Amino acid sequence: MYFGGETGSVTAGRERAREGGGVECLNETDRPVERCHHSNQDSTDHGWDVGGIMSVKAFELVPAVEREQVMGEKVRINIECIECCGVHLYLGTNDCFIHHFLLEERTTTKGKLAYNAQKLLHKYLGLKKPVTELKAASALERLIVLCDSTITVVDMVTLEPVPTGGTKLKGVTAFCINENPVTGDAFCVEMAVVLARRRAVQICTVHEDRVQMLKEVTTPEQPCALSLDGYNICLALSTHYMILNYSTGASQDLFPYNCEERKPIVKRIGREEFLLAAPGGLGMFANAEGISQRAPVSWSESVIAAAVCFPYVVALDEGFVTVHSMLDQQLKQTLSFRDGQLLQDFEGKVVLASSKAVYILVPLPLEHQIQDLLASHHVEEALTLTEAAQRNIPKEKYQILHKRILQQAGFIQFGQLQFLEAKEHFRKGQLDVRELISLYPLLLPASSSFTRCHPPLHEFADLNHLTQGDQEKVQRFKRFLISYLHEVRSSDSANGFREDVDTALLKLYAETGHESLLDLLASDNACLLADSAPWLEKHHKYFALGLLYHYNGQDSAALQMWVKIVSGDLQDSTRPDLFEYVVDFLSFCSNLDLVWRHADWALQKDQRTGVQIFTKRHTSEEKEGQLNPDDVITYLQKHSQALLLYLEHLVLEKRLQKEKYHTHLAVLYADRVQGLISRPSATDDQLSAARQKLQRLLKESNLYRVQLLLGKIQDSEMLLLERATLHGKLEEHDKALHILVHRLKDSAAAEDYCSWASASHDQSYCQNLFHQLLSVYLDPDVPGGAQTVAAVDLLNRHAEDFDAVRVLKLLPEEWSLPLLRPFLCGALRASVHGRCTSQIAVGLARAHNLQLQHDRLKYRGGPVVVSEKKGCQLCHNTFSEPDCACLPGGTPVHIHCVAKKALNLPVERQHENAHRSNHT
């Protein structure tokens, strides 16, 4: 119910409620109807209403002292001031009485806090004036009283006046206690006093038996109100606020304020920080330097009192109590309150008084406030309040609380599809990711022991509850979980439940057809086979299922799955090249039983690809898990194309130096060539390609059995070139050249043969071979006679490969020199070049020898200088002739001196030995 004042107050309250985000309605009696109720207690007679508008329920209004306990039967008694010290409550009234109450806290049956006030004493001061101010000095057990402009000190227990040492403080208009004292004396209270009609502030100390004035500080104007913190005095003058440091004398004007129009508010809210009532209905914060480090709060123009209970600023005006946050300056709660007179905070306790009764604004626990904000989805406010609660909560408890609030906030934003914010809160709150996975039906493994947190972090049953059948939302939620799980598994957040994370991620990938499914299975993972296999099969991800089997060591099951896909028994288009993949898999498979079991299937499907099972493997006869080439060759006998490709791999690629492999490959080549020759449908290109392979092997290999091959192709007139190569391998060059020159009549082939056959021999061997070819050309006894043109061409093209002298002896005398001009020029050029090269070599050898002799002389030492002025180092006589000897170091001495020294040396050694013996 609402005990309203004037309509203006109702309007102001409505406007403030609207600013705070609350909703206020009017019923037919034009009374505000609360959105949230703090209490349903009937308090009509007390003049207060517990209904209010709020975004958070920060305080509950609880009666403390009833009007009967203060007034009794006296109707005109009003409360003028209050003071609270622990459980002791003091009231000053307009009839010059001080009332002392003992406040007892109790908890109601509904779990709410209530107060019982027991009146201990009341005392009449005898001045017939209102008691305007009360301040407790608990360390001294004294109560400082301002009544009739005079400060007196009374005992807190008996309320009897105590002596002040003769100091009289009269004409006082205001005073305040320094809650941040600078004297360092625990048994005195510092106080600032404002005297009437004086532009000054007196700094005093109150002791147990006296009041002592320390200093008087001059002010520009008569102060109206003040507050004291350390050396800093915050003053409300008649026209403006200012801050004054009475130690240094420094001052700082703040902002204008007309104290005659409205009562100023100057309140210390913390160390070197004050709260002031500013024009425009603002509550301004200012520190000792005159700087506002917080944004102002917007309260009513008619605020008459304010209090601070962190993190809230509570303000009282003519009809309402408003609660603003110091963190975001927003209105959080509004309480209707009629006849409000006083509002003060005492050690975290906010006391509110009308003219007749006293109430306490009991702050709800911050945890409850935070949960209320989260329940109304005010996430940012809840997080801001949580961070502010850090100063009031033990560190370990706060860390637990902070993490939980972050997790709850994440789920709220998750439900609102604000995935980026939700992910950040989950990360900071170190969310057990299974809390999130559990919202998605069937994603957690059946073997998981996870149970949701209690009390729950959210209000969602599952994804179906969240989306209400909206498939677009379902897909958005799944895409978010995929992204989040991908980040989680790459960090340490999944430690301890990696199986749950990877299994859930696999199911999501399979269900959504995500491209990362194969990457997950091909990398290190903890997917549970029992849960994952049915899921992959359900969504027709058979290739991925094979990968899962392989990762879990079940290669046989993996191959069976892949073979079914290749054979068409199962439909999965994940890998169009699956057959090649299976072959590659088998080529690296260490289980040889599986290799042999599936090799025949692969070879029957495609011999060229299937043989890669063997060609891509390491060949060894000793190492475990590797195949013996002999076994493979035996196995491939029924697959001719594969056998040929495998032998080519061994001989041409692996370069295995075994006669049987080379011979086998050569025989297969020869058989293929002969088969193509006998097949009418074979093309020239096919035959040419087959012969090139055979010829290449015959020329390059030295390991095959030549006689076997020669016997195999001896009767084939199409393979004369191959027969010539085989004769060359047997050093039967005459036969080879005869075939090339007289049967094939291929001079170019004959010349190439000579170059090939002499490639690994010295120059003389090469010359002999070419001379042999020249002799074949010049032989007159063969059919057709000598081949003069071929011989001339041979000489002119290969002049460097012949001995010119031998050639000239062989040539018929009737040949003309112009015919052999290229040969003779080349031979002459080669001869001159050889002679010049030899001369250069001789010159280089001589130069090298000379250099060696020079180096030898250099190491033997430099010249020895002997003159008539230079003396011998042994006899000290000068030299008369150049003959001399040199001591080590190059010192010249006479030759006869050196000889004499050599003769005397054994005698000297005998004397030395005798001396050593005597000494011994």
FENVENMO-V878694 format. One record per backbone hydrogen bond with DSSP energy under -1.0 kcal/mol. CO is the residue of the C=O (numbers start at 1). NH is the residue of the N-H. E is the energy in kcal/mol with one decimal. If there is no record, write none. Layout:
<<CO & NH & E> <CO & NH & E>>
This chain:
<<2 & 4 & -1.0> <6 & 10 & -1.5> <7 & 11 & -2.6> <8 & 12 & -2.7> <9 & 13 & -2.5> <10 & 14 & -2.5> <11 & 15 & -2.7> <12 & 16 & -2.5> <13 & 17 & -2.4> <14 & 18 & -2.2> <15 & 19 & -2.2> <16 & 20 & -1.8> <17 & 22 & -1.7> <18 & 21 & -1.3> <25 & 33 & -1.6> <27 & 30 & -2.3> <31 & 27 & -1.2> <43 & 46 & -1.1> <43 & 48 & -1.0> <44 & 47 & -1.1> <47 & 338 & -1.8> <51 & 336 & -1.4> <52 & 36 & -1.1> <53 & 334 & -1.9> <56 & 58 & -1.2> <58 & 364 & -2.8> <60 & 362 & -3.1> <62 & 360 & -3.1> <65 & 358 & -2.1> <67 & 71 & -3.3> <68 & 72 & -1.1> <71 & 74 & -2.1> <78 & 94 & -1.8> <81 & 92 & -2.7> <83 & 90 & -3.6> <85 & 88 & -2.1> <87 & 103 & -3.2> <88 & 85 & -3.0> <89 & 101 & -3.3> <90 & 83 & -2.1> <91 & 99 & -2.7> <92 & 80 & -3.4> <92 & 81 & -1.8> <93 & 96 & -1.1> <93 & 131 & -2.2> <96 & 125 & -2.7> <97 & 93 & -2.2> <98 & 123 & -2.7> <99 & 91 & -2.3> <100 & 120 & -2.8> <100 & 121 & -1.6> <101 & 89 & -2.8> <102 & 118 & -2.6> <104 & 116 & -2.4> <106 & 114 & -3.2> <108 & 111 & -1.9> <112 & 108 & -3.4> <114 & 106 & -2.6> <116 & 104 & -2.7> <118 & 102 & -3.1> <121 & 100 & -3.5> <123 & 98 & -2.4> <133 & 146 & -2.6> <135 & 144 & -3.7> <137 & 140 & -1.1> <137 & 142 & -2.1> <141 & 156 & -2.0> <142 & 137 & -3.2> <143 & 154 & -2.7> <144 & 135 & -2.3> <145 & 152 & -2.5> <146 & 132 & -1.8> <146 & 133 & -1.4> <147 & 150 & -1.3> <149 & 172 & -2.9> <150 & 147 & -2.5> <152 & 145 & -3.1> <153 & 162 & -2.7> <154 & 143 & -2.9> <155 & 159 & -2.0> <160 & 155 & -2.6> <164 & 167 & -1.3> <164 & 211 & -2.1> <169 & 151 & -2.6> <171 & 196 & -3.8> <174 & 194 & -3.2> <176 & 192 & -2.3> <189 & 206 & -3.1> <190 & 178 & -2.4> <191 & 204 & -3.3> <192 & 176 & -2.0> <193 & 202 & -2.6> <194 & 173 & -2.8> <194 & 174 & -1.2> <195 & 198 & -1.2> <198 & 200 & -1.7> <199 & 219 & -2.3> <201 & 217 & -3.5> <202 & 193 & -2.7> <203 & 214 & -3.6> <203 & 215 & -1.6> <204 & 191 & -2.8> <205 & 212 & -3.1> <206 & 189 & -2.1> <210 & 207 & -3.5> <212 & 205 & -3.0> <215 & 203 & -3.7> <217 & 201 & -2.8> <225 & 236 & -2.9> <227 & 234 & -2.7> <229 & 232 & -2.4> <231 & 246 & -2.2> <232 & 229 & -2.7> <233 & 244 & -2.8> <234 & 227 & -1.7> <235 & 242 & -2.1> <236 & 224 & -3.7> <236 & 225 & -1.1> <238 & 259 & -1.6> <239 & 257 & -3.0> <240 & 237 & -2.8> <241 & 254 & -2.7> <242 & 235 & -3.1> <243 & 252 & -2.4> <244 & 233 & -3.4> <245 & 249 & -2.6> <250 & 245 & -3.2> <252 & 243 & -2.5> <255 & 241 & -2.2> <258 & 262 & -1.6> <265 & 277 & -1.3> <267 & 275 & -3.3> <270 & 273 & -1.8> <272 & 288 & -1.2> <273 & 269 & -2.1> <273 & 270 & -1.3> <274 & 286 & -2.1> <275 & 267 & -2.3> <276 & 284 & -2.7> <278 & 282 & -1.3> <281 & 299 & -1.9> <282 & 278 & -3.1> <283 & 297 & -2.0> <284 & 276 & -2.9> <286 & 274 & -2.9> <287 & 290 & -2.0> <291 & 287 & -2.1> <297 & 283 & -3.1> <300 & 303 & -1.0> <305 & 316 & -2.7> <307 & 314 & -3.0> <309 & 312 & -2.4> <311 & 326 & -3.3> <312 & 309 & -2.4> <313 & 324 & -2.7> <314 & 307 & -2.8> <315 & 322 & -2.5> <316 & 304 & -3.3> <316 & 305 & -1.3> <319 & 337 & -2.8> <320 & 317 & -2.5> <321 & 335 & -3.2> <322 & 315 & -2.6> <323 & 332 & -3.3> <323 & 333 & -1.5> <324 & 313 & -3.0> <325 & 329 & -1.3> <330 & 325 & -2.3> <332 & 55 & -2.4> <332 & 56 & -1.8> <333 & 323 & -2.7> <335 & 321 & -3.3> <336 & 49 & -2.1> <342 & 353 & -2.4> <344 & 351 & -3.4> <346 & 349 & -1.7> <349 & 346 & -3.4> <350 & 361 & -2.6> <351 & 344 & -2.3> <352 & 359 & -3.9> <353 & 341 & -2.8> <353 & 342 & -2.2> <355 & 79 & -2.1> <357 & 354 & -2.1> <358 & 64 & -2.8> <358 & 65 & -1.9> <359 & 352 & -3.2> <360 & 62 & -2.6> <360 & 362 & -1.0> <362 & 60 & -2.2> <365 & 369 & -2.1> <366 & 370 & -2.8> <367 & 371 & -2.3> <368 & 372 & -2.4> <369 & 373 & -2.4> <370 & 374 & -2.5> <371 & 375 & -2.6> <372 & 376 & -1.5> <373 & 378 & -3.1> <374 & 377 & -1.8> <377 & 379 & -1.4> <378 & 382 & -2.1> <379 & 383 & -2.5> <380 & 384 & -2.5> <381 & 385 & -2.6> <382 & 386 & -2.1> <383 & 387 & -2.3> <384 & 388 & -1.9> <385 & 389 & -1.5> <387 & 390 & -1.1> <389 & 392 & -1.5> <394 & 398 & -2.9> <395 & 399 & -2.4> <396 & 400 & -1.8> <397 & 401 & -2.5> <398 & 402 & -3.7> <399 & 403 & -2.1> <400 & 404 & -2.0> <401 & 405 & -2.7> <402 & 406 & -2.4> <403 & 407 & -2.3> <404 & 408 & -2.7> <405 & 409 & -3.0> <406 & 410 & -2.3> <407 & 411 & -2.0> <408 & 412 & -2.1> <409 & 413 & -2.4> <410 & 414 & -2.2> <411 & 415 & -2.4> <412 & 416 & -1.1> <413 & 418 & -3.0> <414 & 417 & -1.6> <417 & 419 & -1.4> <418 & 422 & -2.3> <419 & 423 & -2.9> <420 & 424 & -1.9> <421 & 425 & -2.3> <422 & 426 & -2.7> <423 & 427 & -2.3> <424 & 428 & -2.6> <425 & 429 & -2.5> <426 & 431 & -2.2> <427 & 430 & -1.1> <432 & 435 & -2.8> <433 & 437 & -2.3> <434 & 438 & -2.4> <436 & 439 & -1.3> <437 & 440 & -1.9> <439 & 463 & -2.5> <440 & 443 & -1.7> <445 & 448 & -1.6> <462 & 466 & -1.6> <463 & 467 & -2.5> <464 & 468 & -2.1> <467 & 470 & -1.7> <470 & 474 & -2.0> <471 & 475 & -2.2> <472 & 476 & -1.8> <473 & 477 & -2.7> <474 & 478 & -2.2> <475 & 479 & -2.6> <476 & 480 & -2.0> <477 & 481 & -2.2> <478 & 482 & -2.4> <479 & 483 & -2.2> <480 & 484 & -2.9> <481 & 485 & -3.0> <482 & 486 & -2.1> <483 & 487 & -1.6> <484 & 488 & -2.4> <485 & 489 & -2.7> <488 & 491 & -1.7> <492 & 495 & -1.3> <494 & 497 & -1.9> <497 & 501 & -1.7> <498 & 502 & -2.9> <499 & 503 & -2.3> <500 & 504 & -2.1> <501 & 505 & -2.5> <502 & 506 & -2.5> <503 & 507 & -2.2> <504 & 508 & -2.2> <505 & 509 & -2.7> <506 & 510 & -2.7> <507 & 511 & -2.5> <508 & 512 & -2.4> <509 & 514 & -2.2> <514 & 517 & -1.4> <516 & 520 & -2.3> <517 & 521 & -2.0> <518 & 522 & -2.1> <528 & 532 & -2.6> <529 & 533 & -2.5> <532 & 536 & -2.6> <533 & 537 & -2.4> <534 & 538 & -2.4> <535 & 539 & -1.6> <536 & 541 & -3.0> <537 & 540 & -1.4> <541 & 545 & -2.0> <542 & 546 & -2.1> <543 & 547 & -1.9> <544 & 548 & -2.3> <545 & 549 & -2.5> <546 & 550 & -2.6> <547 & 551 & -2.7> <548 & 552 & -1.6> <549 & 554 & -3.1> <550 & 553 & -1.9> <554 & 558 & -1.9> <555 & 559 & -2.7> <556 & 560 & -2.2> <557 & 561 & -2.0> <558 & 562 & -2.3> <559 & 563 & -2.8> <560 & 564 & -1.8> <561 & 565 & -1.5> <562 & 566 & -2.5> <563 & 567 & -2.5> <564 & 569 & -1.8> <564 & 570 & -1.4> <575 & 578 & -1.3> <577 & 581 & -2.0> <578 & 582 & -2.9> <579 & 583 & -2.4> <580 & 584 & -2.5> <581 & 585 & -2.7> <582 & 586 & -2.8> <583 & 587 & -1.8> <590 & 592 & -1.1> <591 & 595 & -1.7> <592 & 596 & -2.7> <593 & 597 & -2.1> <594 & 598 & -1.9> <595 & 599 & -1.5> <598 & 602 & -2.0> <599 & 603 & -2.7> <600 & 604 & -2.3> <601 & 605 & -1.5> <602 & 606 & -2.3> <606 & 610 & -3.5> <607 & 611 & -2.2> <609 & 612 & -1.6> <610 & 613 & -2.0> <611 & 614 & -1.8> <611 & 615 & -2.1> <612 & 616 & -1.9> <623 & 626 & -1.3> <627 & 620 & -1.7> <628 & 632 & -2.0> <629 & 633 & -2.8> <630 & 634 & -2.2> <631 & 635 & -2.3> <632 & 636 & -2.2> <634 & 637 & -1.1> <636 & 639 & -1.9> <639 & 643 & -2.7> <640 & 644 & -2.4> <641 & 645 & -2.3> <642 & 646 & -2.5> <643 & 647 & -2.4> <644 & 648 & -2.3> <645 & 649 & -1.8> <646 & 650 & -2.2> <647 & 651 & -2.9> <648 & 652 & -2.4> <648 & 653 & -1.0> <649 & 654 & -3.0> <650 & 656 & -2.6> <656 & 658 & -1.4> <658 & 662 & -1.9> <659 & 663 & -3.0> <660 & 664 & -2.3> <661 & 665 & -2.3> <662 & 666 & -2.5> <663 & 667 & -2.7> <664 & 668 & -2.3> <665 & 669 & -2.6> <666 & 670 & -2.8> <667 & 671 & -3.0> <668 & 672 & -2.4> <669 & 673 & -2.5> <670 & 674 & -2.8> <671 & 675 & -2.5> <672 & 676 & -2.3> <673 & 677 & -2.3> <674 & 678 & -2.0> <679 & 682 & -1.2> <683 & 687 & -2.2> <684 & 688 & -2.8> <685 & 689 & -2.5> <686 & 690 & -2.3> <687 & 691 & -2.5> <688 & 692 & -2.2> <689 & 693 & -1.8> <690 & 694 & -2.0> <691 & 695 & -3.3> <692 & 696 & -2.5> <693 & 697 & -2.2> <694 & 698 & -2.7> <695 & 699 & -2.1> <696 & 700 & -2.5> <697 & 701 & -2.4> <705 & 709 & -1.9> <706 & 710 & -3.1> <707 & 711 & -2.6> <708 & 712 & -1.5> <709 & 713 & -1.7> <713 & 716 & -1.4> <719 & 723 & -1.9> <720 & 724 & -2.4> <721 & 725 & -1.8> <722 & 726 & -2.1> <723 & 727 & -2.5> <724 & 728 & -2.1> <725 & 729 & -1.8> <726 & 730 & -1.2> <727 & 732 & -3.0> <728 & 731 & -1.6> <731 & 733 & -1.3> <732 & 736 & -2.1> <733 & 737 & -3.1> <734 & 738 & -2.2> <735 & 739 & -2.3> <736 & 740 & -2.1> <737 & 741 & -2.9> <738 & 742 & -2.3> <738 & 743 & -1.1> <739 & 744 & -3.0> <740 & 746 & -3.0> <746 & 750 & -2.0> <747 & 751 & -2.6> <748 & 752 & -2.6> <749 & 753 & -2.3> <750 & 754 & -2.0> <751 & 755 & -2.1> <752 & 756 & -2.8> <753 & 757 & -3.2> <754 & 758 & -1.6> <756 & 759 & -1.2> <758 & 761 & -1.6> <762 & 766 & -1.8> <763 & 767 & -2.7> <764 & 768 & -2.4> <765 & 769 & -2.1> <766 & 770 & -2.3> <767 & 771 & -2.7> <768 & 772 & -2.1> <769 & 773 & -1.9> <770 & 774 & -2.5> <771 & 775 & -2.3> <772 & 776 & -1.8> <773 & 777 & -2.0> <774 & 778 & -2.1> <777 & 787 & -3.6> <782 & 785 & -2.4> <786 & 788 & -1.0> <787 & 791 & -2.1> <788 & 792 & -2.8> <789 & 793 & -2.6> <790 & 794 & -2.3> <791 & 795 & -2.5> <792 & 796 & -2.8> <793 & 797 & -2.1> <794 & 798 & -2.0> <798 & 801 & -1.5> <799 & 802 & -1.4> <803 & 807 & -2.3> <804 & 808 & -2.5> <805 & 809 & -1.5> <806 & 810 & -1.4> <807 & 811 & -2.0> <812 & 815 & -1.2> <817 & 820 & -1.1> <818 & 821 & -1.1> <820 & 824 & -3.2> <821 & 825 & -3.1> <822 & 826 & -2.4> <823 & 827 & -2.9> <824 & 828 & -3.1> <825 & 829 & -2.9> <826 & 830 & -2.6> <827 & 831 & -2.5> <828 & 832 & -3.0> <829 & 833 & -2.7> <830 & 834 & -2.3> <831 & 835 & -2.6> <832 & 836 & -2.9> <833 & 837 & -2.4> <834 & 838 & -2.4> <835 & 839 & -2.3> <836 & 840 & -2.5> <837 & 841 & -2.2> <838 & 842 & -2.5> <839 & 843 & -2.7> <840 & 844 & -2.6> <841 & 845 & -2.1> <842 & 846 & -2.4> <843 & 847 & -2.4> <844 & 848 & -2.3> <845 & 849 & -2.3> <846 & 850 & -2.7> <847 & 851 & -2.1> <848 & 852 & -1.9> <849 & 853 & -2.2> <850 & 854 & -2.3> <851 & 855 & -2.3> <852 & 856 & -2.0> <853 & 857 & -2.3> <854 & 858 & -2.2> <855 & 859 & -1.8> <867 & 870 & -1.1> <870 & 879 & -1.2> <872 & 876 & -1.4> <877 & 872 & -2.9> <885 & 893 & -3.0> <887 & 890 & -2.0> <891 & 887 & -2.9> <893 & 885 & -3.0> <894 & 898 & -1.7> <895 & 899 & -2.0> <896 & 900 & -2.4> <897 & 901 & -2.2> <898 & 902 & -2.0> <899 & 903 & -1.8> <900 & 904 & -2.0> <904 & 908 & -2.2> <905 & 909 & -1.9> <906 & 910 & -1.9> <907 & 911 & -2.3> <908 & 912 & -2.1> <909 & 913 & -2.2> <910 & 914 & -2.5> <911 & 915 & -2.3> <912 & 916 & -1.9> <913 & 917 & -2.0> <914 & 918 & -2.7> <915 & 919 & -2.1> <916 & 920 & -1.9>>
